[in-house]
Amino acid sequence: MNYEIIKSDSDKKWAELTNGSIPWIRISDAMCCGSSLGSDEIIDNLKKYSAENKIQINISRVGCHGICYAGTIIDVLFNGNPRIFWGYINPKNVIKTINSYIQNGEILKDNLLGSYGDELIKGVPDFSELPGIKYQKRIALKNSGNIAFDDIFQYIANDGFSGLNKALHSMKSDEVISEVKNSGLRGRGGAAFPTGVKWSFMANSKGKKYILCNCEEGDPGAFNDKGILESDPFTLIEGMIIAGYATGSTNGFVFIRHGHEGPIVRTEQAIKQAYNNGLLGENILESGFSFDIEVSLTGDSYVAGEETALMESIEGKSSKPRSRPPFPAAYGVWGKPSTINNVKSLSYVAEIIRNGSDWFKSTGTESSSGTAIVCLSGNIVNPGMYEVEMGVSLGDVIEKLGGGIPDGRKLKMLQTGGPLGGVLGSDSLKVKIDFDEMAKAGAILGSGGIIVVDDRTCAVDLTKSLVAFCQYESCGKCFPCRLGMTHLLEIVEKISRGEGQIEDLSLMNKIGKNMQAGSLCGHGQLGYNPISSALKHFQNDFEKCMSGDCPTGSCKERKIVFPINTRPNAWQVKVGM
């Protein structure tokens, strides 16, 4: 089947939804702002209401709008009016909200977020002017919240798979790689390596090759990879097929952590629909190119997200990093050339091919083009998953999108890029979300998590939690990481108890350098980052804690049980550290 036929059918289905007289209700059903807040019960209540009142309504489960703090969000498109959005919807208030509008034409002001469309409604706020919406720049998440994540025709009606169609019928494989190179797209999984360059390493290899997608995502505070797969898995599938065509690959695997049911089920459903409509499998869109994708589950381990550990896991081995060289582009899964990208990286590809590299480069900064998907959590008024233009300052993200610090508290720290990232002080708000600028500031963007910490927490206390996580999640394969993380945790715990000495700071630095030089993967190589960055901004906190005078008291007040990993032996628990 060719693309024009599928697109025509999809446009007709979309027109029936958007232009018909039947109310179309969309319910946010991502984990961060829907399914964890009772969206299933909300939908059940709507279906029951429809049956009991003999009212026909169309119901679609959609993804995250970014403003997770307002979940569950519903919107109604009805009778030629703009979309009307309500937030904070629950199973108890949903029927009153919906019935008032579709039966009586009354827009309830309770929990009203606004309207969105070509024309505004008098007395109803403009949804697009909400700070959490206004300051977003959506590319990878452009469909999130707008289309049903389980309906491939809604995706196609909104130009889905048009980038793939263009690549297959109008471009050679090397032209696709050049376009991605020219776009300046850099990996969004942490390393920020140029995506097109990575693809080129494998392009000239012969025989069976693989495209791998990493959605292991074990970082505390990061949920954007899962958010994409829960909101719009088709955009990832399209990007993977384009990557397969560009590199001459035949198969793709999406690695998702075991137990993350939302991303797993929705990705598998999307893959099945793609096969059923000739967008996966043999002779895709009558182009002669064939490509297959399947989901592979990883173990419940942070290090399982390291690229070679993922390859080990699919081969049935323990998820531990390989020594390199050889590198995956030469020797990957089952010894075949393999290229692995993050979910976010691949989710930009279709739009880059559809609109061109210059279009993508026009957004962002010279060294970091495009957007970043930021997961904002912690001591913040409006937590959420926001897609923002590269070059936006951390201060704008915290104040404009996040709404600032609640309860009149002051910002003290930002923890960015996951547990292996950095700790920044409140004087870093002018730092821009840019790979290179954040690195100069002593932090990384990583997978996009930003945890906001107010003035009630000591830097030693926060650092101790980060190091404890990293120590427990060490796979234990290489001793610089296994022993180094354990020693770092012991020293930080000693400092938090008021038993540290000034010499401990230089000792930790020595351990950190040894880990960086001798560890197999980024877990050990970056394991000292939380401490080094915290010392850069908050050495005073460390010195006060050494004397038993914690500046906030949180080191003494928080009694946390830290599991101590002594892999490959047993594990034990230290209480009250």
C-alpha positions, 0 to 999 in steps of 0.5 A: 500500500502506498502512502497517499492511500493511507494518508487519504483514509486517515484524513477522512477519519480525522475529519469525522472526529474533528468536524462531526457533531459527536463530542470528542473527549480526549483524556490525558493518560500518561503515567505522569498525569493520568494513569497514576491519577485515576484516568481509567476510572474517569474513562469508565465513568464516561462510558457509563454516562454515555450508555445511561443517557444514550449520548454518543461520544468519542473518547480518546486516550492521549498523552501528556501536555507537559503540565503534569501538575494539572492532571488529569486533563480532559478536553472536549471538541464539540459543535464547532467550538474550540477545544475546551480544557479542564484540569484536576479532573477525577472520577467524582467531578468528570461527569458534572463537568462534561454533562454541563457542557455537552448537554447544557452548553455551560462551561464550568469555571471550576478547574477550567484551564482554557480554550484552544482554537482559531477563535477564543470564547469570551470569558474563557482563558486562552489555553495556549497562554498558560505558562506551562504551554506558552513557553514550550517548543514542541517537536518530539512531543508535537502530537502528545496530548493531541492524538490517541497513542493507540490510533495510527490513523490519527498519527498519519492524519497529522503528517505521521510517516510523511518523513519516512515516505520522503526518505524512502522515495525521494532520498538515498540512504547517504542523503538521509545521514547527511540531513541528520548530520547537517541538522546538528542533532546530538544524542539526548541520552546523556553523551550528546554525541552527534546522531548523524555521525554515529549512524555513519560509522555503520553505514558502510558495513555489510550484512545484517545490522541492527538499530537499537533504541534505549528506553531503559531510563532508570534515572531518578527524576527522568521520565521523558523517554517513557513519556514519549512511548506512552504519548506517541510511540509512532514517532519513535517507530518512524524514526527507527525505520528511517535510521534503519534505511539510512544505515542499511539495517534490517532489524530494530529493538526497543529496549524497555525496562521490565515492569514499565507496563505503559510504555511496553504495552503501547509500543507493542500495540503501535508496532502491531498497527504499523505491521498491519498497515504496511509500515513495518515488515516487507516492502514498506510503502512499496519502496523495496525496503524491509525493516522489522521492530520488536520490544526487548525487556531489560532487567531492573538495573540502572547499569542495564541502560548502558549501551553494551549492557543492553546488548548483553541482555538481549543475548541472554547474558547478565546486563553488564558493560563490555570492554571496548574496543570493539565498539558496537558499530563494528561488533554489537548485538550477536557480533553484528554492527549495531547503532544505539540511540535514545528514544528522544534522539530518534523521535526528532528524526522524522520531523528533521527529514520532513522539514529539513535540517535547516528548519531544525537548526533554526531552533536552539543554539549553534552547538545544541540545535533543537529542543530539550525535554525537561522533567521538572520535579522536586520543590517546585510549584508546577512539576511537569515534562516540558519541551523547551528550546535549547538555549533557554536559561535554567532560571526561565525553566524554574520560574516561568514553566515551574512557577518557582519554589513553593511555600516561600522557600528559597532555591538552594540547589538543582540536581541535573542529568540524573544521579551521575550528573551535577549539583548546581547552586542557585547562582547557576540560574543564568546557565542555559540549557545547552550541552556545552554550557552546562558542561562548563558549569560542572553539570550535564543535561543527561536525559533531561531530569532537573530536581529542584531542591530548596533551602531545607536540604544540606548539600551533603545530605543530597550528595549522600543520596545520589552516591548511595544510589550510584553505589547500589546500582554498580553492576560490580564487574569492574573494581574501580567502580565497585570499590570506588563507589563504596569508598565514596559512600563511606566517606560522605556518610562519615562527613554527614555524621560529623566525623569527617576531616578536611583531608577526606575531600582530597581523598574523594578526589583521588578516588574519583580520578581513579574511577574515571580512568579505570572504569568500564563504562560511564557509571564509574567514569562519572560516579564522582560527578555528584561530589565534585559538582557539590563541592564546587558550589557547596564546600562550606556545607561539607566543612560545616558537617565535618564539625557536626554543625549541619547547616540545615539539620537535614543530615541529622533529621533524615533517617534513611535506610541505604542498602549497600551493594557489595556485588558480586557478594551479598548485600547488607543494610546500614540503618540511620546513615 
